[in-house]
Amino acid sequence: MINFNQPHLTGKEAHYMYEAVFAGKLSGNGRFTKACQAWFEQRYGFRKCLLTTSGTDALEMCAMLCELKPGDEVIVPSYTFVSTALAFLREGATVVFADSMKRNPNIDAETLEALITPRTKVIVPVHYAGVACDMDAIMAVAKKHNLLVVEDAAQAIDSYYKGKPLGGIGHLAAFSFHETKNITAGGEGGLLVVNDERFVRRAEIIWEKGTNRAEFFRGEVNKYGWVDMGSSFLPSEVNAAFLWAQLENIDDIQAKRTALWNRYHERLKPLADKQFFTLPDIPDYASNNAHMFYLVLPNLEARTGLIKHLKDNGACAVFHYLSLHSSPYYASRHDGRALPECDRYADCLVRLPLFYDLKMEEVDAICDLIETYYR
Ligand SMILES: *Cc1c(COP(=O)(O)O)cnc(C)c1O
């Protein structure tokens, strides 16, 4: 059976974890944590980076930093992972679901303005499959209405919008290093990115349970205490050590994933031209970080048939999100608007196996199976 996903080891993970263990400093914010954070700040020009225990945690920090009051509205796509909405709901906000675009599952910037009310405080674009949302349009709407933008860049490491790194455009952003993402911190992990100077100090405090410890250790204040809200968002040094091994190899990881992605694209294009399905859409303004290869089929039956055919022949392909606005928990918190594009992706999108250790021959075998199915 070809798995859908398999975490990749670059080779030095255990070595760095061993180093962390024997350095005698295992709690957060040690040498590996600082190295990872500095790596992101230097490579992508992010103002301030803080490692977290998950992408969900990074989103929760974003939501806390937005200082929402009950009744404040946050616009999120409905076709996303639950944490995009959950983080803001936990802070007492009302979540307003936006539809996806026709061309790809990203939030439709053109329909945003109609969702804005005097209570709107934040827009949360999700860069689905690592492909950029139309950030110029989104930032323009945010500026006009004085809103914050939090990028859910969980899938978007090493991806760009008009040459700007994703995660570096909104006021705040969150990345994930879950084992299903391009790089992992040993199963679970995340990163908060602060681009707006206003949030830097408070982000550090929230990260460390509401204490000003970071300032204390830098010698900026002469005692530390409990100065704000917060939680324990720091990962252990062992996770940071694992992540460091992956960051050192990011160019190799990205090149390999891109080669596999390109092979899928080249092999499946003739079938897409015959309209059996559509291929991933990468707008001119976006780069491709090869996070995901997906097909959009014409309807639910067609998708169910293809997934079964692949499974019966030894390849695991999977569908993705069920729209949040029609899920048991969020349906009662939704204002009832129809979101037809989200529903279409929920019914029709299928993801093919894509991971570093997948072999080119396995991609070919999967493409052969798809060809046979449509012959
Ligand atoms: C993976 C993911 C998350 C959550 O990240 P975790 O590290 O699993 O908490 C949030 N949003 C999106 C879009 C994701 O793909």
The ligand as an SDF file (V2000), in Angstrom:
LIG
                    3D

 15 15  0  0  0  0  0  0  0  0999 V2000
   -2.1940   21.8620   10.0730 C   0  0  0  0  0  0  0  0  0  0  0  0
   -3.0520   23.0730   10.0780 C   0  0  0  0  0  0  0  0  0  0  0  0
   -3.3530   23.7720   11.2660 C   0  0  0  0  0  0  0  0  0  0  0  0
   -3.0080   23.2550   12.6280 C   0  0  0  0  0  0  0  0  0  0  0  0
   -1.6940   23.0020   12.8680 O   0  0  0  0  0  0  0  0  0  0  0  0
   -1.3060   21.9890   14.0740 P   0  0  0  0  0  0  0  0  0  0  0  0
    0.1750   22.1280   14.1260 O   0  0  0  0  0  0  0  0  0  0  0  0
   -1.7530   20.6320   13.6560 O   0  0  0  0  0  0  0  0  0  0  0  0
   -1.9660   22.4680   15.3020 O   0  0  0  0  0  0  0  0  0  0  0  0
   -4.0650   24.9520   11.1800 C   0  0  0  0  0  0  0  0  0  0  0  0
   -4.4980   25.4260    9.9990 N   0  0  0  0  0  0  0  0  0  0  0  0
   -4.2560   24.7860    8.8430 C   0  0  0  0  0  0  0  0  0  0  0  0
   -4.7480   25.3760    7.5670 C   0  0  0  0  0  0  0  0  0  0  0  0
   -3.5440   23.5750    8.8470 C   0  0  0  0  0  0  0  0  0  0  0  0
   -3.3250   22.9440    7.6920 O   0  0  0  0  0  0  0  0  0  0  0  0
  1  2  1  0
  2  3  1  0
  2 14  2  0
  3  4  1  0
  3 10  2  0
  4  5  1  0
  5  6  1  0
  6  7  2  0
  6  8  1  0
  6  9  1  0
 10 11  1  0
 11 12  2  0
 12 13  1  0
 12 14  1  0
 14 15  1  0
M  END
$$$$
